[in-house]
Amino acid sequence: MDISEVAKQTGLPSSTVRYYDNQGLISAVSAPGERRRFTPQVLDQLALIALGQAGGLSLEEIRAMLPPDGAPQVDRQLLLSKADQLDATIKRLRAMSDGLRHAAHCPATNHTQCPQFQRLLKAAANRVKKNKTSGSSETMARIAKAM
């Protein structure tokens, strides 16, 4: 199938398909100088690439697991590490979601009077110190100003 058919079936732009081909993530079967043509297996390879990216893998990490013969070579340790990172991110985001919901529904007239909100604020301030991210600092400053 040609590149436009691959793009149509996957929903990817043709430029992305060309990029993946140039980066060695997939392989065209056409001769150099000819219009790029791919076997139907490229659809499975592109699905694996999308799955890897959704799981937080870089294209370099994905490339290492997709050798030219097309049989994926899964780095199980890397996948476990990525799963642990996702779990930590989910835990952090759940805590932030819970904190935002509490702040929105807190019955206290002033959030500085709410012990739970104070704990959330202290935890967030500690994360800012630990991560030293300007975005988090700006967010904390806006929250403090709004109280």
Sine and cosine of phi, psi and omega as CSV:
sin_phi,cos_phi,sin_psi,cos_psi,sin_omega,cos_omega
0.00,0.00,0.51,-0.86,-0.02,-1.00
-1.00,0.06,0.12,-0.99,-0.12,-0.99
-0.88,0.47,-0.56,0.83,0.00,-1.00
-0.93,0.38,-0.57,0.82,0.05,-1.00
-0.94,0.35,-0.64,0.76,0.06,-1.00
-0.88,0.48,-0.72,0.70,0.01,-1.00
-0.88,0.48,-0.69,0.73,-0.02,-1.00
-0.89,0.45,-0.70,0.71,-0.06,-1.00
-0.95,0.30,-0.47,0.88,-0.05,-1.00
-0.99,-0.17,-0.35,0.94,-0.09,-1.00
0.99,0.13,0.07,1.00,0.04,-1.00
-1.00,0.09,0.54,-0.84,0.13,-0.99
-0.91,0.41,0.50,-0.86,0.04,-1.00
-0.84,0.54,-0.56,0.83,0.00,-1.00
-0.89,0.46,-0.58,0.82,0.04,-1.00
-0.93,0.36,-0.66,0.75,0.03,-1.00
-0.88,0.47,-0.70,0.72,0.04,-1.00
-0.88,0.47,-0.68,0.73,0.00,-1.00
-0.87,0.49,-0.74,0.68,0.02,-1.00
-0.87,0.49,-0.60,0.80,0.05,-1.00
-0.91,0.41,-0.73,0.68,0.00,-1.00
-0.89,0.45,-0.52,0.85,-0.02,-1.00
-1.00,0.07,-0.04,1.00,0.04,-1.00
0.99,0.16,0.24,0.97,0.04,-1.00
-0.98,0.20,-0.53,0.85,0.09,-1.00
-0.72,-0.69,0.22,-0.98,-0.02,-1.00
-0.72,-0.70,0.77,-0.63,0.12,-0.99
-0.97,0.23,0.50,-0.87,0.01,-1.00
-0.98,-0.19,0.03,1.00,-0.02,-1.00
-0.99,0.13,0.34,-0.94,0.04,-1.00
-0.97,0.25,0.46,-0.89,0.04,-1.00
-0.82,0.58,0.67,-0.75,0.00,-1.00
1.00,-0.02,-0.31,0.95,0.05,-1.00
-1.00,0.01,0.27,-0.96,0.09,-1.00
-0.88,0.48,0.68,-0.73,-0.04,-1.00
-0.90,0.43,0.74,-0.67,0.06,-1.00
-0.78,-0.63,0.55,-0.84,-0.06,-1.00
-0.75,-0.66,0.47,-0.88,0.11,-0.99
-0.98,0.19,0.32,-0.95,0.02,-1.00
-0.86,0.51,-0.39,0.92,0.00,-1.00
-0.90,0.44,-0.31,0.95,0.01,-1.00
-0.88,0.47,-0.47,0.88,0.01,-1.00
-0.90,0.43,-0.65,0.76,0.07,-1.00
-0.92,0.40,-0.66,0.75,0.01,-1.00
-0.89,0.46,-0.67,0.74,0.02,-1.00
-0.92,0.39,-0.57,0.82,0.07,-1.00
-0.91,0.42,-0.64,0.77,0.06,-1.00
-0.90,0.43,-0.64,0.77,0.04,-1.00
-0.89,0.46,-0.72,0.70,0.01,-1.00
-0.88,0.47,-0.67,0.75,0.03,-1.00
-0.89,0.45,-0.70,0.71,0.03,-1.00
-0.88,0.48,-0.70,0.72,0.02,-1.00
-0.90,0.44,-0.66,0.75,0.02,-1.00
-0.89,0.46,-0.50,0.86,0.02,-1.00
-1.00,0.10,0.04,1.00,0.06,-1.00
1.00,-0.05,0.16,0.99,0.03,-1.00
-0.99,0.17,0.60,-0.80,0.10,-1.00
-0.98,0.20,0.30,-0.95,0.05,-1.00
-0.88,0.48,-0.56,0.83,0.04,-1.00
-0.90,0.44,-0.68,0.73,0.03,-1.00
-0.91,0.42,-0.63,0.78,0.03,-1.00
-0.92,0.40,-0.69,0.73,0.00,-1.00
-0.84,0.54,-0.64,0.77,-0.01,-1.00
-0.90,0.44,-0.41,0.91,-0.01,-1.00
-1.00,-0.09,-0.08,1.00,-0.01,-1.00
-0.88,-0.48,0.99,0.16,0.01,-1.00
-0.93,0.38,0.29,-0.96,-0.05,-1.00
-0.83,0.56,-0.46,0.89,-0.02,-1.00
-0.96,0.28,-0.12,0.99,0.09,-1.00
1.00,0.03,-0.18,0.98,0.02,-1.00
-1.00,0.08,0.93,-0.37,-0.04,-1.00
-0.85,0.53,0.68,-0.73,0.07,-1.00
-0.92,-0.40,1.00,-0.09,-0.13,-0.99
-0.97,0.25,0.79,-0.61,0.11,-0.99
-1.00,0.00,1.00,-0.05,-0.11,-0.99
-0.88,0.47,-0.60,0.80,0.00,-1.00
-0.91,0.42,-0.67,0.75,0.05,-1.00
-0.89,0.46,-0.68,0.73,0.01,-1.00
-0.89,0.45,-0.64,0.77,0.05,-1.00
-0.90,0.43,-0.65,0.76,0.04,-1.00
-0.89,0.45,-0.70,0.72,0.03,-1.00
-0.90,0.43,-0.63,0.77,0.03,-1.00
-0.89,0.45,-0.65,0.76,0.05,-1.00
-0.89,0.45,-0.66,0.75,0.04,-1.00
-0.89,0.45,-0.67,0.74,0.04,-1.00
-0.89,0.45,-0.67,0.74,0.03,-1.00
-0.87,0.50,-0.68,0.73,0.02,-1.00
-0.90,0.43,-0.65,0.76,0.03,-1.00
-0.91,0.42,-0.68,0.73,0.02,-1.00
-0.88,0.47,-0.68,0.73,0.01,-1.00
-0.88,0.47,-0.70,0.71,0.00,-1.00
-0.91,0.42,-0.69,0.72,0.00,-1.00
-0.92,0.39,-0.59,0.80,0.05,-1.00
-0.89,0.45,-0.68,0.73,0.03,-1.00
-0.89,0.46,-0.66,0.75,0.03,-1.00
-0.91,0.42,-0.67,0.75,0.03,-1.00
-0.88,0.47,-0.72,0.70,0.02,-1.00
-0.88,0.48,-0.66,0.75,0.02,-1.00
-0.90,0.44,-0.68,0.73,0.03,-1.00
-0.90,0.43,-0.66,0.75,0.02,-1.00
-0.90,0.43,-0.66,0.76,0.03,-1.00
-0.89,0.46,-0.73,0.69,-0.01,-1.00
-0.87,0.50,-0.61,0.79,-0.01,-1.00
-0.94,0.34,-0.53,0.85,-0.09,-1.00
-0.94,-0.33,0.05,1.00,-0.06,-1.00
-0.87,0.49,0.77,-0.63,-0.01,-1.00
-0.97,0.24,-0.20,0.98,-0.01,-1.00
-0.90,0.44,0.64,-0.77,0.02,-1.00
-0.95,0.32,-0.44,0.90,0.02,-1.00
-0.72,-0.69,0.85,-0.53,-0.06,-1.00
-0.87,0.49,-0.40,0.92,0.03,-1.00
-0.93,0.36,-0.25,0.97,0.02,-1.00
-1.00,0.01,-0.19,0.98,-0.10,-1.00
-1.00,0.00,0.89,-0.46,-0.01,-1.00
-0.87,0.49,-0.64,0.77,-0.01,-1.00
-0.92,0.40,-0.67,0.74,0.02,-1.00
-0.91,0.42,-0.61,0.79,0.04,-1.00
-0.88,0.47,-0.64,0.77,0.05,-1.00
-0.90,0.44,-0.67,0.74,0.03,-1.00
-0.89,0.46,-0.68,0.73,0.00,-1.00
-0.90,0.44,-0.68,0.74,0.01,-1.00
-0.90,0.43,-0.68,0.73,0.02,-1.00
-0.89,0.45,-0.66,0.75,0.01,-1.00
-0.91,0.41,-0.65,0.76,0.02,-1.00
-0.90,0.45,-0.63,0.78,0.04,-1.00
-0.90,0.43,-0.61,0.79,0.05,-1.00
-0.91,0.42,-0.62,0.79,0.01,-1.00
-0.89,0.45,-0.71,0.71,0.03,-1.00
-0.88,0.48,-0.68,0.73,-0.04,-1.00
-0.91,0.41,-0.71,0.70,-0.07,-1.00
-1.00,0.05,-0.40,0.92,-0.03,-1.00
0.76,0.65,0.74,0.67,0.03,-1.00
-0.98,-0.18,0.76,-0.64,-0.04,-1.00
-0.90,0.43,-0.58,0.82,0.00,-1.00
-0.87,0.49,-0.69,0.72,0.02,-1.00
-0.92,0.39,-0.61,0.79,0.03,-1.00
-0.89,0.45,-0.69,0.72,0.02,-1.00
-0.90,0.44,-0.65,0.76,0.03,-1.00
-0.89,0.45,-0.71,0.70,0.01,-1.00
-0.88,0.48,-0.65,0.76,0.01,-1.00
-0.89,0.46,-0.67,0.74,0.02,-1.00
-0.90,0.43,-0.64,0.77,0.02,-1.00
-0.90,0.43,-0.73,0.69,-0.01,-1.00
-0.88,0.47,-0.64,0.77,0.00,-1.00
-0.92,0.40,-0.60,0.80,-0.03,-1.00
-0.94,0.33,-0.37,0.93,-0.02,-1.00
-0.97,0.23,0.00,0.00,0.00,0.00
